[in-house]
Amino acid sequence: MSIHPASPARVVLLCGPSGSGKSHVAARSGLPVLRLDDFYKEGDDPTLPLVAGSSDIDWDSPASWDADTAVEAIARLCATGATAVPVYDIGLSARTGEDTMSIGRTRLFVAEGIFAAEIVERCRELGLLADALCLTRGPFTTFRRRFVRDLREGRKSVPFLLRRGWRLMRAERAIVARQSGLGAHPCDRDEALGRLAAAATGRTVRTPAGDPARTTTPA
């Protein structure tokens, strides 16, 4: 495992409401992608939160996600170019194994997931952050995309998906506002791809805090 102490890799955190197209944008960037959804807690974890007034687990609460392990994985990728990551089955609400992610000699990668904004400040303090983006598509578009995707992938039961979809559609503006408040720059798909391309080619990108990001080394 090679270590690059003089030129550590950096991460672009990509968040946004469920169904906003994060995975698609991350794939189109051409950069290595760390799936932050693989860091969900398992379904039998006693710390999992419930939806208020319901017996449903609130998988859209940051408390359902293991932020500490996600940050550790990002830090290892930046420092060494490789890290172990869990393999998570959303339909089973369980980790089914472990894999190794390697970014090779690439000096930039994307970490995408609905909770990415929760770790913006921690990644910035560690000197790992190249940019942080919050992808927005509009409540009706994300509702449709989310439901079709989750139904196709068999993520949860249809009644659960409908209840969750309706709740998230009503909450989408508040979700974007929260993620923006945590330091993620709200943008559409084209702007997100433009900022990812700028970071990948080593151009200076303004961080959500307004300070120029350190120039990255082109992949």
C-alpha positions, 0 to 999 in steps of 0.5 A, spaced: 500 500 500 503 506 497 503 512 502 503 519 499 505 524 505 507 529 500 501 529 496 495 526 499 488 525 496 482 530 497 475 528 497 469 532 494 463 530 498 456 530 494 450 530 498 443 531 496 436 529 497 435 521 496 433 521 488 437 527 486 441 523 482 448 523 486 450 516 483 449 519 476 453 525 477 459 521 481 459 516 475 459 521 470 465 525 473 470 519 471 473 520 478 473 514 483 467 514 488 466 512 495 459 510 496 457 513 503 450 509 503 455 503 505 456 506 512 449 505 514 448 502 521 445 495 521 437 494 522 438 491 529 442 496 531 439 499 538 441 506 536 437 506 530 432 512 530 424 511 529 420 516 525 416 520 529 409 517 531 411 511 527 414 504 528 418 505 521 426 506 522 428 513 520 433 511 515 433 519 513 436 521 519 443 522 520 443 518 526 442 511 522 449 512 519 456 511 522 459 518 520 465 516 524 467 510 520 465 514 514 470 519 516 476 514 517 475 511 511 476 517 507 482 519 511 485 512 509 483 513 502 486 520 502 493 518 506 494 511 503 490 510 496 486 504 499 481 502 504 476 497 507 469 499 506 463 495 508 458 492 503 451 494 505 445 491 502 439 496 503 434 491 502 436 487 508 438 493 512 445 489 513 452 489 512 454 483 508 461 483 507 467 487 506 471 490 500 477 494 498 477 500 495 483 503 491 484 510 488 491 508 485 495 514 484 488 519 483 489 525 487 481 526 488 475 522 489 468 523 490 464 521 496 457 521 495 451 519 499 445 523 503 449 524 509 455 527 506 454 534 508 454 531 516 462 530 515 463 537 511 466 540 517 470 534 519 473 533 512 475 540 512 478 540 519 482 534 517 485 538 510 481 533 506 476 537 503 476 539 495 469 541 495 462 539 498 456 539 493 448 539 494 445 536 488 438 539 487 432 537 482 426 539 485 421 535 490 417 532 484 422 530 480 426 526 486 420 523 488 419 520 482 426 518 481 427 515 488 420 511 488 422 508 481 429 506 483 427 503 490 422 499 487 426 496 481 432 495 486 427 492 492 430 496 497 424 496 502 416 494 501 412 498 497 408 501 503 414 503 506 417 506 500 410 510 499 410 513 506 417 515 505 417 518 499 411 522 501 415 524 507 421 526 503 417 530 498 414 535 503 421 535 507 425 536 501 426 544 501 428 543 509 433 538 507 437 542 502 437 548 507 440 543 512 445 540 508 447 547 505 447 550 512 452 544 513 457 547 508 455 544 501 454 548 495 447 547 492 447 546 485 444 542 479 447 537 475 451 541 470 454 546 475 456 540 480 459 536 474 463 543 472 465 544 479 468 536 479 471 537 473 475 544 475 477 540 481 479 534 477 484 538 473 487 542 479 483 549 478 482 553 484 474 551 486 471 556 491 469 552 497 462 552 501 465 557 506 468 561 501 475 560 501 479 557 495 480 550 496 487 548 495 489 546 488 489 539 487 493 535 482 490 532 476 489 525 476 
